[in-house]
């Protein structure tokens, strides 16, 4: 089965919440595993909110783009903001430092089967079983 979605949301946290709820509701038609859906919702929330906060600095005129592509047993999630991008090395995050900056990307990486950051674009791939 295939599914494709492409959309953009402004950098307003209330609007983002509704946007994510709509996306999750659409995906629940294709994915009936509650644990997988929980992971996907967390991934979407972390990546889109991070893009709005850190990439776009909550400037309402800037958007966060989302592309979802499900093919067979993989869901590819791509989130891109309008910021300058980051040079992110997951190995540099130390939880003993008690810093919150970078923690969301560590969570997403842990929930993803594939994960990479390219400047202002983050890609997460989640394997799903149907």
N, C-alpha and C positions, 0 to 999 in steps of 0.2 A: 504494500500500500504506500502511496505517496501523499504528501501534504506539503504545501508551500504557502508561506505568508511573508509579506514585506510591508512594513509600516513604520511610521515615525510618530513620536510623542514629544510634546514640548517639555521643557525642564521644570515642570511644576509637580511637586510630590503628590498632590491629590489627584491630578490627572493621570500620573503614572500608576497610582494604585488601581484606578478604574481600568486603565489600559491593560495592566497585567492580569486583572481578574477576567477580563474579556478573552484574552489570549488563552489563559488556563482553561476556561470553560470550553473554548473551541478545541483544545487539545484533548480534553477528557473524552471527547467523542471517539478518538483514535487510540487512546492509551487508558486502559482500565486498571492498571496497577497503581494503587494509592501511594505506595512508597516511592515509586518512580515519579509520580506526579508531584509529590512533596519536594523531591530533589529539583525537579524542573522549575517549580514555582520559586524555590529559593535561589536557584541560578538566575532566573529572569529578574527577580527582585534585586539581587546584589548587583548584577551587571548594569541594569538600566538606571537604578538609583545612583550607582557610582559614576556612570556617565553624566548624569544630570548634575550631581554635586561637584565632583572633582574635575570632570572634563569641561562641562559647560558653566560651572559656577552658578547654577540655578538661574541663568539668564533665560527668561521665558521665550525670547525670540529664537533661541537655539534649540535644536531637536536632538533626540537620541533615536537612531535608526535601529530597527530590529528586523532580522531576516531569519526565518525558521524554515528548515528543509528536512522533511522526514522521508527517508528512503529505506524501505525494508525495515531493519531493526535499529536504525540510527536516527537520532534527531540532532541536527546541526543547528546551533544557536549562534548567531553572529550579532554583536551589538557594537555600534559605532557612534561616537559622539562628535561634537564639533570643536573639541579642545585641541591642544597642541600635542597630545599623546604622552605616553610615559615609556620609560625604559625600565621594564619590570623584570626582576629576577626573583623568582619564588624562593630560591635558596637563601636569599638575603633576609627573609622574614624570620625573626626570632621571637617566638611566643613568650619567652622569659623577659623580653623588654617591656611587655605589657602595653605595647603601642596598638592602637586600633587601626592606624593607617596601613592598608595592605591586607588586613585580616579577611575582608570580604573576598578578595581574589584567591586567598589561600583556601577558603571554604569552597569556592566554586571549583578550584582545581581538584580538591579532594572528592567532590561529587561528580566530576566529569571523567569520562573515559579517555578523552583527549582534551587538551587545553593549551592555548597559546595567546599571547598578547603581541599585537603589531601596532605600535604607536597608539592611535586612538581607536583601535578595533580589537575586540576580544572575541575569540571563537571557543566555544565549548561544544563537545560532542558527547552525547549521552546515548548509551546502548539501551534499547527498550525491548522487552519481550512481550509478544502479543499472543 
